[in-house]
Amino acid sequence: MKALVLCAGMGTRLGELTRELPKPLLPMGDEPLLGLTLRYLARHGYDQIAINLHFRPELIEGYLGDGARLGVKVTYSREEQLLGTAGAVKRLAPFFADERDFLVVYGDLLIDEDLSAMRARHRERAATATLLLHQRVGSNSLVRLDEDGRITGFVERPGEEERLASPFPWVNSGVQILTPRIIDEIPDGPTDLPRDVYGPLLARETIYGYPLSGYRCAIDSPARYDEARAAVASGRYRG
């Protein structure tokens, strides 16, 4: 099965940690984050991995090679201009064309969710997309769900009334299973999956949320990097 790991970001919020090093190569004990991610994906059956690159691409290519030592086969997609989360998917349309469904995961995540269970649920529902969701109070970007777990809206910068109307503050976790037909809905140019694709599709396609039950840490600050390393060292992360 095929997956895309999004690795083209600049990682500027980590300051000196990523001045010369792509964020996915940050050390996590004995192995970089990206190495942990690819081993994790392989254990859930994702053994053909596309990786989009922009900042210091030669470092990621040099570390991974063809991916064989991590149990995967890697395809690289270099972006001269950042294409966004959706634009990266669209550029790889031929790579995903023959798949029943495929995974897209942000490259700055340390996560051990059961992807096999998530995939089974996605297929059971015949969903166009299934997004992994977690709860975070005070988020500036909420996901609304109905009683069946179907996503009914994305709320950016919600006011107090909108927050009170959402008893569970669901947030996009950066992991999604998609069917290839969604690629036809991606506009040309740099585009974002939640803003430019999922939102406009809600009225005519089935997009479901899948609640996080495992460990997740988005490494978007030095403090979160320290948290992720501690999770690996302590065994809290079980990827």
N, C-alpha and C positions, 0 to 999 in steps of 0.2 A: 504494500500500500504506500501511497505517496503523501508527503507533507511538505509544507513551506515553513521554514524558520526565518523570521524577519530580523535581519542583522545589519541593516543599512544605516541605522540611526547614528548620530554623532555622540550621544552620551554626555552632553555638555553639563548636565546637572550634577555630575559626579566630579567636576573640577579636575584637579591634577591626576586623579585615578585614571581618567580616560583621555588625557591630553595627547598621548601617543599610542594608546592601546584601545582597540574596539571593545565596547562593553562586554560582548559575549566571551571575550578572552580573559576576563577578570578571574584570578585564581580562586578556587573554592577548595581549599585543602590541597590535595594532590593532583587536581585536575581543573582546567578552566570550566566556567559555567557551560560553555557550548558543548564540551565533551560530556558533561553530565546529561545535558538535554538530549543529545543524540543517542546515548545509551538508553535513556528512558524511553524515547520514541521507539527504538528498535524492540524493546521488550513488549511493546504494545502492537507490534506488527508493522510499524512504519519504517520500512527499510530503504525506501527511495526518497531522498531528502533534497529539496531545492533550498538554496540559501541565497538571498539577495544581499549584495555588497555595495558599499559606497566609500566609507571611511577606512583607510588603510586595508584595502581588500587583500593585498598580498600576505598580510599577517594571518588572516583567517584561512586563506588557501594553503599557506605554508604549514599551518598547524593540522588541518584536516586532511589534506591531500585528497584522495578519492573516497575517504571515509571508511575503507575496508577494516581498519583496525578497531573501529568502533561498531562494526556490524551493520554498516549502512553503505549505500552508494550515493555520492553527493553530486549534484548538478549546481553549478554556480550561475548567478545572474547579476552581472555587474551593472550598476546604475550610475551613469554619468551625472544625471540629475535625479534627485530623490523623487520617487514615484508615489510615495504614500502606501498605506497598507493594502488598499484596493488596486492601485496601479501596479504594484509588485505582482499581485495575483494575475492581473490581466496580461502582463507581459509573459507570464508562464502558461498561458492558455494551452499551447500544444502539449506541454508536459502533463497537464491534468486531463486532457480531452477524453481519454478512454477510461477514466476512473468512475466508479459508482459514487464515491464521495472522497474528499480529501481533507486533511487537517491543515490549519494555519495557526501558528503559535508565535507570539512575540518573543524575540530572542533575549530579552532581559528578565525573563521569568525563571525562578527556581520553583518547580512545581512537581507534585507527585500524585495528581489526580488519576483515578482509574479511567484511562482513555478508552479501554475496551468496553466498559460499561456505558460510557457516554456515547460511543459509536453505536452500540446495540440499541440504545434508546432513540438515537437519531433515525436509525433505519426503521425501527418499529413505528415511528410516527410519520415516516415518509416526508420528513421535513426538508425544506429548501436549505435551511441553515439551523444549526444548534450552537448556541453560545454558552460557554461556561460562565456562570455568574457567582459573585460572592457578595456578602453584605458589608457595607461600610457606611456608618453614620456620618453625615456631613459632607458627602460627596457632591461635587458640582456637576456630575453626570449620572443620572439615574436611569434604570431600565424598569418599565412597568410590565407586569405580568397579569394574565387572567388566572382563573382558578385551575385551568388545565396546564398552566406553565407556558402558555403561548405569549410571546412578547407583543404588547399592544402599543408601545411607544417608547421613545427615547427623550428624556427631559434634560436639557442643558441648562445649567445654572438655575435650578428650581428655586422658587420663592418659598416662603414659610408655609403657605397654604398647600402648595404642591407637595412639599415634604410630608405634611400631615396626612395627605391623601394617599401616601405610599407607606403602609404600615411596616413593610420590610424594605429597607433601602438597598435594592439590588443594583449591582455595578458590574459592568463588563470586565471579565477577568483576562482578556487577551488570548483566549483559546477558543477556536471555532471549527466545527466540522461543516463543510460546504458541499453542495452538489455542483457539478460543472456548469449546469445551466445558469448559475448565478453570474458567471463570468460575462455573459452577454448583457447583463444589466450594469456593468461597470463603465462609467463614462471614460472618455479618453483623457489623457493627461494625469497629473498628480491627483490622486483621490484617496478618500478615507472610507474604510468599510462601514463603520457605524453611521457616519454623517451622510455619505453620498450614495450608499448602496442599501443598507438595511432599512433605514428610515423610509425611503420612497417605496420599498417593496412590501411594507407591512400590510397594505390594503389588499394585496392580491397574492401573496405568497405566505406559506407557513414558516415562521421563524420562532423557534422555541428556546427557552432558557433551561439550563441544566445546573442545579445548585452545587457549588463546590463542597466536597466532603473531605478532601485531602489537604495537604500543605501547599501554600502559595505565598511567594514573596516577589513583588516587583522591585527590581533593584534600580530605583530611581533617585537615590540619594546615598551619601556615604553611610548614614545611619542604617539604611535598609541593606546596604552591602554587608555591614557588620552583622546584621541580624541573619542574613542568609548564610554567611560563613559559620555562624554559631549553630544554625540549624543543621548544617552538614556535619559539623564536628560532634554535635551531641546525639545525632541519630534521629532528631526530630523530622528531618527530611528523609524520606524513605524511597526516593526515586530509584 
